[in-house]
Amino acid sequence: MLSLTDLTLLLLCAAIAAWFWRGHGIRERALELVKRHCAKLDIELLDGNVALRRLALLRDARGNRRLARLYDFEFTVTGEQRLSGSISMFGQQLGRIELDAHPFQAPAAFDDKVIQLDDWRRNHPKADEQRRID
């Protein structure tokens, strides 16, 4: 026959197992979101995983303090260096994704809209002189 202590320990073990099982699902969701974010920015996720760094109380979008899981990952832009990133998850909901400063290529559609200041000054000398007088 089960005593009250045995039943309490059994329920405690079941609760801990359920918490770890749910954490694994949240980790998989975080990995999916990071892969999508990296694909959108045209950067490469390295090692194809996220690693739990810690649990923390963070403010969500509404300003309420909630328990968040913080995961770290690594990515590369050039293939030469590993850069770090992190993602915070409030349950299954995304908190934020942060990336280290990294170089990026401007999309080709914007290349023709960039104006070089020296070229503009050569083509508009009077406008440049007028601006200096004012």
Beta strands, then each sheet from edge to edge (+ up, - down):
strand 1: 44-59
strand 2: 65-76
strand 3: 83-90
strand 4: 93-99
sheet 1: 1+ 2- 3+ 4-
end
